[in-house]
Amino acid sequence: MVMRNRNDGADARRWWDDLPPRVRTRVASPETETHEQPAPDTERLFSPGELVRDLSRLALLFFVIVVANMLFLVLVLALLHT
């Protein structure tokens, strides 16, 4: 069962009181550990040659799928026409 807010639309500033106590204490307590940001890598994920090769493989895969679909449809049409 869902518990309704005490202040549905009337006073939006008191939303903190509607939270369960354990959630309030977990959110309110400051983090004890500091998270260090890793240094950004300056190298690229893909070189231009790898990117072109991968995209051409994808285009070839789509072309093969289109050709296979066309052959299937022509075969079905030939079987239905007879």
C-alpha positions as CSV (number, residue, x, y, z in Angstrom):
1,M,0.0,0.0,0.0
2,V,1.3,3.4,-0.9
3,M,1.4,6.1,1.8
4,R,0.1,9.4,0.7
5,N,2.1,12.5,1.4
6,R,0.9,14.6,4.2
7,N,1.2,17.8,2.1
8,D,0.0,16.8,-1.3
9,G,0.7,20.0,-3.2
10,A,0.0,22.3,-0.3
11,D,3.5,22.7,1.1
12,A,6.3,21.2,-1.1
13,R,9.0,22.4,1.2
14,R,8.3,19.7,3.8
15,W,8.9,16.7,1.5
16,W,11.9,15.8,3.7
17,D,9.5,14.8,6.6
18,D,7.8,12.3,4.3
19,L,10.9,10.2,3.9
20,P,11.4,7.1,6.0
21,P,13.8,7.7,8.9
22,R,16.5,5.3,7.6
23,V,16.6,7.0,4.2
24,R,16.8,10.4,5.9
25,T,19.8,9.4,8.0
26,R,21.6,7.8,5.1
27,V,21.1,10.8,2.8
28,A,21.8,13.4,5.5
29,S,25.1,11.8,6.7
30,P,28.1,13.1,4.8
31,E,30.2,10.7,2.9
32,T,33.3,9.6,4.8
33,E,35.3,8.6,1.8
34,T,36.4,11.0,-0.9
35,H,36.1,9.8,-4.4
36,E,39.0,10.7,-6.6
37,Q,38.3,11.5,-10.2
38,P,40.5,9.5,-12.5
39,A,42.6,11.4,-14.9
40,P,41.0,11.6,-18.4
41,D,42.6,9.5,-21.0
42,T,43.9,11.4,-23.9
43,E,44.0,8.5,-26.3
44,R,41.1,7.8,-28.7
45,L,38.9,4.8,-28.4
46,F,39.1,4.1,-32.1
47,S,41.6,5.1,-34.7
48,P,40.1,6.4,-37.9
49,G,41.1,3.2,-39.7
50,E,39.4,1.0,-37.1
51,L,36.2,3.1,-37.2
52,V,36.0,2.9,-41.0
53,R,36.6,-0.9,-41.0
54,D,33.9,-1.5,-38.3
55,L,31.4,0.7,-40.1
56,S,32.0,-1.0,-43.4
57,R,31.5,-4.4,-41.7
58,L,28.2,-3.1,-40.3
59,A,27.1,-1.8,-43.7
60,L,28.1,-5.1,-45.3
61,L,26.1,-7.0,-42.7
62,F,23.0,-4.8,-43.4
63,F,23.5,-5.4,-47.2
64,V,23.6,-9.2,-46.7
65,I,20.5,-9.1,-44.6
66,V,18.7,-7.1,-47.3
67,V,19.8,-9.5,-50.0
68,A,18.7,-12.5,-47.9
69,N,15.3,-10.9,-47.3
70,M,14.8,-10.1,-51.0
71,L,15.7,-13.7,-52.0
72,F,13.2,-15.0,-49.5
73,L,10.5,-12.7,-50.7
74,V,11.2,-13.6,-54.4
75,L,11.0,-17.3,-53.4
76,V,7.7,-16.9,-51.6
77,L,6.3,-14.9,-54.5
78,A,7.4,-17.6,-57.0
79,L,5.7,-20.3,-54.8
80,L,2.5,-18.3,-54.5
81,H,2.4,-17.4,-58.2
82,T,2.4,-21.1,-59.4
